[in-house]
Amino acid sequence: MWNEPYLESCCRSALHRLKLSGHDGRPTGLRDDPCLRRLEGMGLACRGQDERFALTEQGHARHRTEILKLPT
């Protein structure tokens, strides 16, 4: 049974862009900022001291299952 919160397509795209950004992360103030803040609220992203968004371990796992469609 599905027990994870639903991600809108825009937030799934933001999750993928965040993964592609690697260790550098994504800066605030971009067009996907509202989605990145949503991901942060869900525990999938976090902001460092430099205010750039980065994936959390939970975000990496969600990207693996939701974007890459790999088994858990």
Biopython code that builds the backbone (N, CA, C, O; Angstrom):
import numpy as np
from Bio.PDB.StructureBuilder import StructureBuilder

atoms = [
    (1, "MET", "N", (0.842, -1.191, 0.000)),
    (1, "MET", "CA", (0.000, 0.000, 0.000)),
    (1, "MET", "C", (0.880, 1.244, 0.000)),
    (1, "MET", "O", (1.923, 1.292, 0.651)),
    (2, "TRP", "N", (0.435, 2.233, -0.738)),
    (2, "TRP", "CA", (1.184, 3.486, -0.851)),
    (2, "TRP", "C", (1.012, 4.292, 0.418)),
    (2, "TRP", "O", (-0.116, 4.610, 0.795)),
    (3, "ASN", "N", (2.099, 4.631, 1.086)),
    (3, "ASN", "CA", (1.985, 5.380, 2.342)),
    (3, "ASN", "C", (2.812, 6.660, 2.347)),
    (3, "ASN", "O", (3.007, 7.262, 3.403)),
    (4, "GLU", "N", (3.302, 7.085, 1.186)),
    (4, "GLU", "CA", (4.064, 8.320, 1.103)),
    (4, "GLU", "C", (3.181, 9.435, 0.560)),
    (4, "GLU", "O", (2.288, 9.172, -0.246)),
    (5, "PRO", "N", (3.412, 10.675, 0.985)),
    (5, "PRO", "CA", (2.623, 11.792, 0.455)),
    (5, "PRO", "C", (2.810, 11.926, -1.047)),
    (5, "PRO", "O", (3.894, 11.678, -1.574)),
    (6, "TYR", "N", (1.758, 12.316, -1.722)),
    (6, "TYR", "CA", (1.775, 12.489, -3.177)),
    (6, "TYR", "C", (2.651, 13.678, -3.552)),
    (6, "TYR", "O", (2.615, 14.715, -2.890)),
    (7, "LEU", "N", (3.430, 13.526, -4.606)),
    (7, "LEU", "CA", (4.217, 14.628, -5.148)),
    (7, "LEU", "C", (3.606, 15.068, -6.465)),
    (7, "LEU", "O", (3.443, 14.259, -7.378)),
    (8, "GLU", "N", (3.268, 16.346, -6.569)),
    (8, "GLU", "CA", (2.799, 16.905, -7.836)),
    (8, "GLU", "C", (3.916, 16.767, -8.867)),
    (8, "GLU", "O", (5.084, 16.610, -8.510)),
    (9, "SER", "N", (3.553, 16.826, -10.135)),
    (9, "SER", "CA", (4.564, 16.662, -11.181)),
    (9, "SER", "C", (5.638, 17.747, -11.103)),
    (9, "SER", "O", (6.804, 17.478, -11.389)),
    (10, "CYS", "N", (5.262, 18.958, -10.722)),
    (10, "CYS", "CA", (6.260, 20.021, -10.605)),
    (10, "CYS", "C", (7.256, 19.719, -9.483)),
    (10, "CYS", "O", (8.443, 20.024, -9.598)),
    (11, "CYS", "N", (6.765, 19.119, -8.402)),
    (11, "CYS", "CA", (7.647, 18.775, -7.287)),
    (11, "CYS", "C", (8.520, 17.573, -7.622)),
    (11, "CYS", "O", (9.664, 17.498, -7.174)),
    (12, "ARG", "N", (7.997, 16.636, -8.403)),
    (12, "ARG", "CA", (8.828, 15.517, -8.860)),
    (12, "ARG", "C", (9.958, 16.041, -9.747)),
    (12, "ARG", "O", (11.092, 15.572, -9.659)),
    (13, "SER", "N", (9.643, 17.010, -10.594)),
    (13, "SER", "CA", (10.678, 17.614, -11.445)),
    (13, "SER", "C", (11.718, 18.339, -10.589)),
    (13, "SER", "O", (12.917, 18.241, -10.849)),
    (14, "ALA", "N", (11.264, 19.057, -9.582)),
    (14, "ALA", "CA", (12.195, 19.760, -8.694)),
    (14, "ALA", "C", (13.071, 18.764, -7.940)),
    (14, "ALA", "O", (14.260, 19.010, -7.736)),
    (15, "LEU", "N", (12.490, 17.643, -7.527)),
    (15, "LEU", "CA", (13.257, 16.598, -6.852)),
    (15, "LEU", "C", (14.349, 16.068, -7.780)),
    (15, "LEU", "O", (15.482, 15.850, -7.350)),
    (16, "HIS", "N", (14.010, 15.864, -9.042)),
    (16, "HIS", "CA", (14.995, 15.361, -9.997)),
    (16, "HIS", "C", (16.086, 16.402, -10.266)),
    (16, "HIS", "O", (17.266, 16.057, -10.320)),
    (17, "ARG", "N", (15.705, 17.666, -10.434)),
    (17, "ARG", "CA", (16.711, 18.720, -10.637)),
    (17, "ARG", "C", (17.634, 18.827, -9.424)),
    (17, "ARG", "O", (18.834, 19.067, -9.560)),
    (18, "LEU", "N", (17.060, 18.648, -8.247)),
    (18, "LEU", "CA", (17.863, 18.699, -7.025)),
    (18, "LEU", "C", (18.866, 17.550, -7.005)),
    (18, "LEU", "O", (20.016, 17.734, -6.605)),
    (19, "LYS", "N", (18.439, 16.380, -7.431)),
    (19, "LYS", "CA", (19.353, 15.234, -7.518)),
    (19, "LYS", "C", (20.461, 15.511, -8.534)),
    (19, "LYS", "O", (21.627, 15.208, -8.281)),
    (20, "LEU", "N", (20.100, 16.081, -9.670)),
    (20, "LEU", "CA", (21.088, 16.375, -10.708)),
    (20, "LEU", "C", (22.089, 17.443, -10.273)),
    (20, "LEU", "O", (23.213, 17.477, -10.774)),
    (21, "SER", "N", (21.694, 18.305, -9.353)),
    (21, "SER", "CA", (22.593, 19.376, -8.912)),
    (21, "SER", "C", (23.717, 18.855, -8.022)),
    (21, "SER", "O", (24.694, 19.565, -7.782)),
    (22, "GLY", "N", (23.591, 17.641, -7.535)),
    (22, "GLY", "CA", (24.656, 17.016, -6.753)),
    (22, "GLY", "C", (24.920, 17.719, -5.437)),
    (22, "GLY", "O", (24.006, 18.228, -4.788)),
    (23, "HIS", "N", (26.191, 17.735, -5.056)),
    (23, "HIS", "CA", (26.572, 18.306, -3.761)),
    (23, "HIS", "C", (26.449, 19.830, -3.727)),
    (23, "HIS", "O", (26.365, 20.422, -2.651)),
    (24, "ASP", "N", (26.440, 20.463, -4.901)),
    (24, "ASP", "CA", (26.318, 21.923, -4.946)),
    (24, "ASP", "C", (24.933, 22.387, -4.524)),
    (24, "ASP", "O", (24.788, 23.485, -3.986)),
    (25, "GLY", "N", (23.915, 21.569, -4.759)),
    (25, "GLY", "CA", (22.557, 21.934, -4.400)),
    (25, "GLY", "C", (21.966, 22.973, -5.342)),
    (25, "GLY", "O", (22.564, 23.319, -6.360)),
    (26, "ARG", "N", (20.785, 23.463, -4.987)),
    (26, "ARG", "CA", (20.082, 24.471, -5.793)),
    (26, "ARG", "C", (19.899, 25.723, -4.945)),
    (26, "ARG", "O", (19.533, 25.635, -3.773)),
    (27, "PRO", "N", (20.152, 26.883, -5.531)),
    (27, "PRO", "CA", (19.987, 28.126, -4.777)),
    (27, "PRO", "C", (18.510, 28.473, -4.580)),
    (27, "PRO", "O", (17.642, 27.976, -5.298)),
    (28, "THR", "N", (18.247, 29.310, -3.622)),
    (28, "THR", "CA", (16.895, 29.815, -3.422)),
    (28, "THR", "C", (16.612, 30.885, -4.466)),
    (28, "THR", "O", (17.529, 31.421, -5.087)),
    (29, "GLY", "N", (15.341, 31.186, -4.651)),
    (29, "GLY", "CA", (14.953, 32.256, -5.556)),
    (29, "GLY", "C", (14.721, 31.830, -6.993)),
    (29, "GLY", "O", (14.446, 32.677, -7.842)),
    (30, "LEU", "N", (14.824, 30.544, -7.291)),
    (30, "LEU", "CA", (14.554, 30.078, -8.646)),
    (30, "LEU", "C", (13.060, 29.791, -8.801)),
    (30, "LEU", "O", (12.310, 29.841, -7.826)),
    (31, "ARG", "N", (12.632, 29.492, -10.021)),
    (31, "ARG", "CA", (11.205, 29.257, -10.282)),
    (31, "ARG", "C", (10.672, 28.056, -9.514)),
    (31, "ARG", "O", (9.482, 28.006, -9.204)),
    (32, "ASP", "N", (11.532, 27.083, -9.198)),
    (32, "ASP", "CA", (11.058, 25.903, -8.471)),
    (32, "ASP", "C", (11.182, 26.055, -6.954)),
    (32, "ASP", "O", (11.053, 25.077, -6.218)),
    (33, "ASP", "N", (11.430, 27.264, -6.495)),
    (33, "ASP", "CA", (11.572, 27.524, -5.057)),
    (33, "ASP", "C", (10.369, 27.048, -4.240)),
    (33, "ASP", "O", (10.574, 26.450, -3.184)),
    (34, "PRO", "N", (9.117, 27.281, -4.675)),
    (34, "PRO", "CA", (7.983, 26.779, -3.881)),
    (34, "PRO", "C", (8.002, 25.250, -3.746)),
    (34, "PRO", "O", (7.675, 24.719, -2.684)),
    (35, "CYS", "N", (8.378, 24.551, -4.803)),
    (35, "CYS", "CA", (8.454, 23.091, -4.739)),
    (35, "CYS", "C", (9.595, 22.645, -3.833)),
    (35, "CYS", "O", (9.451, 21.686, -3.074)),
    (36, "LEU", "N", (10.724, 23.338, -3.913)),
    (36, "LEU", "CA", (11.847, 22.980, -3.048)),
    (36, "LEU", "C", (11.489, 23.196, -1.579)),
    (36, "LEU", "O", (11.909, 22.426, -0.716)),
    (37, "ARG", "N", (10.721, 24.230, -1.300)),
    (37, "ARG", "CA", (10.269, 24.467, 0.080)),
    (37, "ARG", "C", (9.297, 23.373, 0.522)),
    (37, "ARG", "O", (9.322, 22.945, 1.675)),
    (38, "ARG", "N", (8.436, 22.920, -0.405)),
    (38, "ARG", "CA", (7.543, 21.800, -0.101)),
    (38, "ARG", "C", (8.340, 20.539, 0.200)),
    (38, "ARG", "O", (8.057, 19.824, 1.161)),
    (39, "LEU", "N", (9.347, 20.275, -0.641)),
    (39, "LEU", "CA", (10.206, 19.110, -0.421)),
    (39, "LEU", "C", (10.928, 19.212, 0.920)),
    (39, "LEU", "O", (11.107, 18.212, 1.616)),
    (40, "GLU", "N", (11.335, 20.417, 1.272)),
    (40, "GLU", "CA", (11.983, 20.635, 2.564)),
    (40, "GLU", "C", (11.013, 20.322, 3.704)),
    (40, "GLU", "O", (11.393, 19.695, 4.693)),
    (41, "GLY", "N", (9.778, 20.754, 3.564)),
    (41, "GLY", "CA", (8.767, 20.485, 4.576)),
    (41, "GLY", "C", (8.441, 19.007, 4.731)),
    (41, "GLY", "O", (8.010, 18.565, 5.796)),
    (42, "MET", "N", (8.649, 18.247, 3.661)),
    (42, "MET", "CA", (8.401, 16.803, 3.689)),
    (42, "MET", "C", (9.629, 16.021, 4.155)),
    (42, "MET", "O", (9.569, 14.800, 4.305)),
    (43, "GLY", "N", (10.736, 16.720, 4.383)),
    (43, "GLY", "CA", (11.957, 16.055, 4.823)),
    (43, "GLY", "C", (12.787, 15.490, 3.686)),
    (43, "GLY", "O", (13.735, 14.744, 3.930)),
    (44, "LEU", "N", (12.446, 15.832, 2.432)),
    (44, "LEU", "CA", (13.174, 15.315, 1.281)),
    (44, "LEU", "C", (14.341, 16.215, 0.886)),
    (44, "LEU", "O", (15.239, 15.786, 0.161)),
    (45, "ALA", "N", (14.331, 17.435, 1.350)),
    (45, "ALA", "CA", (15.389, 18.400, 1.065)),
    (45, "ALA", "C", (15.682, 19.186, 2.337)),
    (45, "ALA", "O", (14.873, 19.230, 3.265)),
    (46, "CYS", "N", (16.845, 19.795, 2.355)),
    (46, "CYS", "CA", (17.200, 20.665, 3.480)),
    (46, "CYS", "C", (18.021, 21.823, 2.930)),
    (46, "CYS", "O", (18.545, 21.761, 1.818)),
    (47, "ARG", "N", (18.122, 22.875, 3.724)),
    (47, "ARG", "CA", (18.939, 24.023, 3.328)),
    (47, "ARG", "C", (20.151, 24.094, 4.231)),
    (47, "ARG", "O", (20.056, 23.959, 5.451)),
    (48, "GLY", "N", (21.290, 24.310, 3.602)),
    (48, "GLY", "CA", (22.526, 24.455, 4.356)),
    (48, "GLY", "C", (22.724, 25.890, 4.804)),
    (48, "GLY", "O", (21.846, 26.734, 4.626)),
    (49, "GLN", "N", (23.868, 26.155, 5.378)),
    (49, "GLN", "CA", (24.176, 27.507, 5.849)),
    (49, "GLN", "C", (24.275, 28.492, 4.695)),
    (49, "GLN", "O", (24.084, 29.693, 4.883)),
    (50, "ASP", "N", (24.572, 27.988, 3.499)),
    (50, "ASP", "CA", (24.654, 28.858, 2.334)),
    (50, "ASP", "C", (23.288, 29.072, 1.685)),
    (50, "ASP", "O", (23.195, 29.675, 0.616)),
    (51, "GLU", "N", (22.218, 28.575, 2.334)),
    (51, "GLU", "CA", (20.830, 28.725, 1.873)),
    (51, "GLU", "C", (20.547, 27.978, 0.567)),
    (51, "GLU", "O", (19.554, 28.272, -0.100)),
    (52, "ARG", "N", (21.389, 27.027, 0.191)),
    (52, "ARG", "CA", (21.145, 26.205, -0.995)),
    (52, "ARG", "C", (20.450, 24.930, -0.556)),
    (52, "ARG", "O", (20.761, 24.361, 0.490)),
    (53, "PHE", "N", (19.500, 24.490, -1.376)),
    (53, "PHE", "CA", (18.773, 23.263, -1.096)),
    (53, "PHE", "C", (19.617, 22.059, -1.488)),
    (53, "PHE", "O", (20.318, 22.088, -2.500)),
    (54, "ALA", "N", (19.549, 21.007, -0.692)),
    (54, "ALA", "CA", (20.238, 19.756, -0.984)),
    (54, "ALA", "C", (19.308, 18.604, -0.615)),
    (54, "ALA", "O", (18.413, 18.760, 0.215)),
    (55, "LEU", "N", (19.524, 17.463, -1.228)),
    (55, "LEU", "CA", (18.725, 16.279, -0.923)),
    (55, "LEU", "C", (19.129, 15.692, 0.420)),
    (55, "LEU", "O", (20.306, 15.692, 0.779)),
    (56, "THR", "N", (18.154, 15.198, 1.152)),
    (56, "THR", "CA", (18.420, 14.444, 2.365)),
    (56, "THR", "C", (18.494, 12.966, 1.983)),
    (56, "THR", "O", (18.250, 12.611, 0.830)),
    (57, "GLU", "N", (18.824, 12.117, 2.929)),
    (57, "GLU", "CA", (18.827, 10.670, 2.665)),
    (57, "GLU", "C", (17.433, 10.207, 2.252)),
    (57, "GLU", "O", (17.282, 9.378, 1.354)),
    (58, "GLN", "N", (16.424, 10.750, 2.916)),
    (58, "GLN", "CA", (15.040, 10.424, 2.566)),
    (58, "GLN", "C", (14.726, 10.892, 1.142)),
    (58, "GLN", "O", (13.992, 10.220, 0.418)),
    (59, "GLY", "N", (15.274, 12.030, 0.742)),
    (59, "GLY", "CA", (15.088, 12.537, -0.613)),
    (59, "GLY", "C", (15.744, 11.649, -1.655)),
    (59, "GLY", "O", (15.189, 11.423, -2.731)),
    (60, "HIS", "N", (16.928, 11.148, -1.332)),
    (60, "HIS", "CA", (17.598, 10.213, -2.244)),
    (60, "HIS", "C", (16.762, 8.953, -2.422)),
    (60, "HIS", "O", (16.613, 8.450, -3.535)),
    (61, "ALA", "N", (16.216, 8.447, -1.317)),
    (61, "ALA", "CA", (15.395, 7.233, -1.386)),
    (61, "ALA", "C", (14.130, 7.485, -2.196)),
    (61, "ALA", "O", (13.729, 6.638, -2.995)),
    (62, "ARG", "N", (13.499, 8.638, -2.000)),
    (62, "ARG", "CA", (12.269, 8.953, -2.727)),
    (62, "ARG", "C", (12.560, 9.136, -4.219)),
    (62, "ARG", "O", (11.753, 8.728, -5.055)),
    (63, "HIS", "N", (13.688, 9.735, -4.562)),
    (63, "HIS", "CA", (14.075, 9.889, -5.962)),
    (63, "HIS", "C", (14.262, 8.517, -6.600)),
    (63, "HIS", "O", (13.854, 8.286, -7.738)),
    (64, "ARG", "N", (14.876, 7.623, -5.860)),
    (64, "ARG", "CA", (15.128, 6.273, -6.365)),
    (64, "ARG", "C", (13.824, 5.557, -6.707)),
    (64, "ARG", "O", (13.727, 4.915, -7.753)),
    (65, "THR", "N", (12.823, 5.662, -5.835)),
    (65, "THR", "CA", (11.569, 4.937, -6.064)),
    (65, "THR", "C", (10.604, 5.690, -6.968)),
    (65, "THR", "O", (9.911, 5.071, -7.776)),
    (66, "GLU", "N", (10.544, 7.010, -6.849)),
    (66, "GLU", "CA", (9.549, 7.786, -7.591)),
    (66, "GLU", "C", (10.011, 8.204, -8.987)),
    (66, "GLU", "O", (9.221, 8.190, -9.932)),
    (67, "ILE", "N", (11.274, 8.572, -9.119)),
    (67, "ILE", "CA", (11.776, 9.055, -10.405)),
    (67, "ILE", "C", (12.412, 7.915, -11.202)),
    (67, "ILE", "O", (12.094, 7.717, -12.374)),
    (68, "LEU", "N", (13.297, 7.180, -10.569)),
    (68, "LEU", "CA", (13.993, 6.105, -11.256)),
    (68, "LEU", "C", (13.171, 4.811, -11.319)),
    (68, "LEU", "O", (13.484, 3.910, -12.098)),
    (69, "LYS", "N", (12.133, 4.727, -10.505)),
    (69, "LYS", "CA", (11.244, 3.552, -10.452)),
    (69, "LYS", "C", (12.002, 2.265, -10.099)),
    (69, "LYS", "O", (11.688, 1.190, -10.610)),
    (70, "LEU", "N", (12.991, 2.388, -9.229)),
    (70, "LEU", "CA", (13.743, 1.226, -8.774)),
    (70, "LEU", "C", (13.091, 0.655, -7.517)),
    (70, "LEU", "O", (12.450, 1.393, -6.769)),
    (71, "PRO", "N", (13.242, -0.631, -7.276)),
    (71, "PRO", "CA", (12.660, -1.211, -6.055)),
    (71, "PRO", "C", (13.341, -0.659, -4.809)),
    (71, "PRO", "O", (14.480, -0.195, -4.856)),
    (72, "THR", "N", (12.632, -0.720, -3.716)),
    (72, "THR", "CA", (13.183, -0.203, -2.456)),
    (72, "THR", "C", (14.247, -1.095, -1.883)),
    (72, "THR", "O", (14.803, -0.793, -0.827)),
]
sb = StructureBuilder()
sb.init_structure("model")
sb.init_model(0)
sb.init_chain("A")
sb.init_seg("    ")
for serial, (resi, resn, name, xyz) in enumerate(atoms, 1):
    if name == "N":
        sb.init_residue(resn, " ", resi, " ")
    sb.init_atom(name, np.array(xyz, "f"), 0.0, 1.0, " ", f" {name:<3s}", serial, name[0])
structure = sb.get_structure()
